Amino acid sequence: MERDVKELENRIGYRFKDFELLRKALKHSSYTNENHQAKYACNERLEFLGDAVLEVISSEFLYLENPKMPEGELTKMRASIVCEPALAFCAKELNLGEFLMLGKGEETTGGRKRDSVTSDALEAVIGAIYLDGGFANAKEFVHKFILNDLEHKKLFYDSKTILQEMVQGNMEGEIDYKLIREEGPDHDKTFTVTVLIGDTVYGEGTGRTKKAAQQQASYQAILKLKNDDKK
């Protein structure tokens, strides 16, 4: 069952004049289908709008923060900020999944923690804030919850790539991910993975998918390698 949406409003620090906009941003299509509501009653239209608003705000931010960076690099950096894993990471920090309105099927198959569902909902929230309070309020939300601490976020959601770059040419041995544990029913599994460099375990991670567990393990390995470098 979803939590009280008022709690989310308090968490994001923006008061809606039209509270139904926030509720709509949290309505997954599985919920509206199951409750025989119109197709447009779900959050997909708000997601469409929020995606465009996010692109403008992140583009402006990168343009101003990196005055000498060429267009191609800016495009790559923007793509990494607004990609699904990055937005899902931000949604997780807000516990956005707990507030979603889902159909029973989506609920039982773990929709509250699915990256595709939570990242879409985050974009819908941006769209709702934009419609309710204008560009300035949407920009404040994006800067506060998405464009903050970018280096750490990139380290987490792109950790497999970063680990590969750290190891290549600097260490002997290949990176290898090993599944060591699998728990729970088919619709709600948890995977635990270790990452080895050569024969040495450098990190362990747990996630609802093998990929998420590998990302977590990679992140732990990066922290260990960075710590070892300081010694």
Buried (B, 14 or more C-beta within 10 A) or exposed (E): EBEEBEEBBEBBEBEBEEBEBBBBBBBBBBBBBBEEEEEEBBBBBBBEBBBEBBBBBBBEBBEEEEEEBEEEEBEEBBEBBBBEBBBBBBBBBBBBBBBBBBBEEBBEBBBBBBBEBBBBBBBBBBBBBBBBBEEEBBBBBBEEBBBEEBEEBBBBBBBBEBBEEBBEEEBEEEBEBEEEEEEEEEEEBBBBBBBBBEEEBBBBBBBBBBBBBBBBBBBBBBBBBEEEEEE
